[in-house]
Amino acid sequence: MQQKLRDSLQPSAIELSRFALEGNFSFLKQKAGDGVRISSVIKGNAYGHGISSFIPMAESCGINHFSVFSADEAEGVLKFRSDPDTDVMIMGMIRDSELDWAIQNGIEFYLFEMSRLKAAEKFAKKNQKRASVHLQLETGMHRTGFEMREWKELFKQTSESEWIDVKGICTHFAGAESVANYFRIQNQNKRFQEALELASAYFDPLPARHAASSAAFLTMPETHYDMVRVGIAQYGFWPSRETYMHQAKANRFQEDVDPLRRVMTWKSEVMSTKWVAAGDFIGYGNVYMAGRDMQIATVPIGYTHGFGRNLTNAGHVLINGERAQVSGLVNMNMITVDVTDIPGVQKGDEVVLIGHQGDDEITVASFGEMTNNLNYEILTRLPASIPRLVVA
Ligand SMILES: *Cc1c(COP(=O)(O)O)cnc(C)c1O
């Protein structure tokens, strides 16, 4: 049976569309071609989509590798995966002391320092189980990763170590979503290829090579290697306007070119309606004065739920397929919206805060003050306490 908002006591819910996710993965798989594995990046509570619902959904689309930032997120994958053979990889934060736990649970993790290599060997030996690692190489991002001068020694030590199982060799690009960074990314990719050549003297066959996140994956086929780490695109968003234009151009700018579908719809309902006379102020202070006799609807969503105060007098929601403007301050738990021109609005009517209703859509970008780059931030800030409901 389909889950519904009314089944919880919560004022809003985020619906996750199975149909959209399946469509996205089939597009991404076709883009990747045979032999390129897709790792689903689910840091930041699956970009706000909610890991407990999202992981099994992705698995049912054939995904068997998840990438996370930190150890707590890896623990989430262990908890919510439906297949015990599904792999999990930590790309960032894990304490040396937590390697014991990671190795016991077969969790893959990035190595970017020699000291961690020593710690990994120590705990692997203690558990009599090899540590599964990915060697992260510094190619120009300048954040974490082994420096060029360390590569030879790193490849030598890890290939010879009885306690280390090198699952991957990887790097990360410094902003492949923008043409402005083109040369920097090209140079990184060149350097990565040099590293792979060096590594081939130590590893036969080479471990899985991976470098691309969504942007490089979607626009630079030469960066696909053996695996791609796809975050934002699987949820139905382009990493930037530029990457979308790249796709639109490939499709010769035909209408309806977007092969990605937003997986998320954030919904609430009308709590109450009321008429306000021209000249009266709505809500706190004198932020919004009714310029005419107005009907307003209150919606039980506010900044505590991630609906930012910056949307005061500016944001929109959808009711009966029409746009209603936020009128007055965004409160902690409530907004007031103008429904004067939307006939027949009643208590209990569905309100869409992000996503489609009828023929209209509130995009995450418009929700986040009109800039596409904020997609990532807006999504990951949606509170974990909002229920996530899987729908067809
Ligand atoms: C977040 C992240 C990704 C995914 O990035 P998207 O742009 O969302 O596809 C890939 N690799 C690393 C190392 C990351 O931190």
PDBQT file of the ligand as one rigid body, heavy atoms in Angstrom, charges set to zero:
ROOT
HETATM    1  C1  LIG A 401      30.097  14.440  -3.420  1.00  0.00    +0.000 C 
HETATM    2  C2  LIG A 401      31.101  13.688  -4.177  1.00  0.00    +0.000 A 
HETATM    3  C3  LIG A 401      30.778  13.084  -5.397  1.00  0.00    +0.000 A 
HETATM    4  C4  LIG A 401      29.416  13.266  -6.063  1.00  0.00    +0.000 C 
HETATM    5  O1  LIG A 401      29.298  14.558  -6.593  1.00  0.00    +0.000 OA
HETATM    6  P1  LIG A 401      28.041  14.967  -7.485  1.00  0.00    +0.000 P 
HETATM    7  O2  LIG A 401      28.420  16.281  -8.089  1.00  0.00    +0.000 OA
HETATM    8  O3  LIG A 401      26.884  15.115  -6.568  1.00  0.00    +0.000 OA
HETATM    9  O4  LIG A 401      27.836  13.890  -8.478  1.00  0.00    +0.000 OA
HETATM   10  C5  LIG A 401      31.753  12.316  -6.002  1.00  0.00    +0.000 A 
HETATM   11  N1  LIG A 401      32.975  12.171  -5.458  1.00  0.00    +0.000 NA
HETATM   12  C6  LIG A 401      33.337  12.743  -4.306  1.00  0.00    +0.000 A 
HETATM   13  C7  LIG A 401      34.703  12.533  -3.747  1.00  0.00    +0.000 C 
HETATM   14  C8  LIG A 401      32.421  13.532  -3.627  1.00  0.00    +0.000 A 
HETATM   15  O5  LIG A 401      32.759  14.113  -2.475  1.00  0.00    +0.000 OA
ENDROOT
TORSDOF 0
